[in-house]
Amino acid sequence: MNAAAPGAQPLAEAVREQMYARDHAARALGITVEAIGPGFARCRMAVRQDMVNGHATCHGGLTFTLADAAFAYACNACNRATVAQGAQISFIAPARLGDVLIASAREQSRAGRIGIYDVEVAKEDGTVVALFRGTSYETRDAVIAAGRSGAEA
């Protein structure tokens, strides 16, 4: 990953605002995007009662959703509309009711329209809960259309 161009950080922040305004799934799950930059995003989610499965642990699908959200924000941060082409996750340790999970996504490679991103999901104490790898595909669109500000939805 190359050094960010001037203006890349404000653009990433505008992309976050634009995407989050339309991201009903993340908002419904209480996922917040606490940091973003070119090829990077960090999301947070508290494990609620309605997220716990029959083993008294956070449902794996919700851990995946948190990782996928961080992946989405990281690969769209440069204002190139990008979607998931595929993803896999390995569950390392359980998360439980009341745990706060932090998913940190980083771009590993971007060649042409394909990107590869690694996401680590950890508890606040640093215990790794899951490792996720996503492959992205860049469409020919922008997240924020020309002439629109990050404040518009």
N, C-alpha and C positions, 0 to 999 in steps of 0.2 A: 504494500500500500504506500503510495507516494504522499508527501507532505500536502496538506490541504491548501488549496488556492485561496488568495485573499477573498473574503466575503463568504467563504464556504460555511463557517460556523453560524452566522446569522441566517443563511439560507436553510441550514439543517434545522435550526430552531423554528423557522417559519413553516417548514415541512411538518415538523412535529405538531404544531398548532393546527394546521390544516387537516392533517390525517386524524388527529385525536378528536377533533370536532365531529368527525364522521364515524369514529370507531366505537360503535355502540356496544360491541362485544367486550372490548377492554374496559370500557366505563362500567358496564353491568357487573363485571367481575372485580371491580375495584383496582384494576391494573393502572398504575401511573407510569409515565415515562419521565424519569427523573433526570436523565442526562442523554444528550444526543450530540453527535458530531459526524463528520464524513466517515462512513464505514463503521460507526459505533453507535450503540444505544444501550441504556441500562433501564430496566423496568422493575417495578416492585409490586408485590401482591401479598396481602395478608390472607392466611388460610382461615376461612370462615367455617362455621358449622355445616353449611350447605355444600361445602367442598370436600367433606370427609366421607370416605367410602366405608364399606362393611368391615374393614380391617383397622378402622380408626386412624387412617392415614389420608393425606391429601390424594384425591383421585389423580391417577397418572395423566389422564386426559387434560386436567386443569394445569398440571405442571408443564405439559407439552404446550398448552395454549399460552402460558406466560412466556416460555422460551420462543415460541413462534411470534409473539408480539414484539419481543426485543429484536428478533431477526428481521421482521418487517420494517421496523423503524430504522434499523441500521442500514438495510439495503436500499431504502428510499430516501435517505438523508441528503443525497446530492440532487434531489428533485428529478430523478429519472424514475418514472413509475415502474416498479419492479414487483413481481409476484413470485410465490414459491413454486419451484419446479419439483422439489422433493425435499424430504427431511427425514431424519431418523433421530431417535433418542435412546439413551441408555440411562436407566434409573440406578442411582448409586446408593442412596439412603432415603429413608422415609421422611416426609414432612408431616407435621401433626397440627391439629387445631391450635391456633394462636401463633404459629410460626409465621415469620415474615420472610418471604422468598424474594431474592434479587437475581434477576437474569441479566447477564452482561454479554452482549453480542459484539463480535469483532469480525471484520472482513479479513479473510485469509487470502483470497484471490479474486480478481475480477479481470476477465479476459473477454473482450467483445461484449456480448450481452449476457454472459453467464458469470455468476458470482458464487463464491463458497464462503459461508459464515459459520463460525463456531460460537456456541452459546453455552455458558456455564450458569447453572441455576444453583444458588447456594442459600443457606439460611444466613441470617444476620451475623451469626457467630463464625461464619466462614465454612461451615460444614457443607460440602458439595452434595447436592441432592440429585442432580442429573446433568448429563452432557448431551448436547444437541448439535447436530450439524445440518445445515440447510443449504440447498442449492437454489439460487435465484435466477430468474429470467427477466431481463429488462424489456419492457414494451417500448413502443415508440412515443409514448405520451410523457407528460410531466405531471407531477403531483400538484403543483401550483401552476396553473395556466399563465402564460405571459399576460402581464397587465393586472394580475390579481395580487393582493397583499395576503400575508399570512393570517390576517385577522378575519378575512371573509370566509364563509363556509359554503 
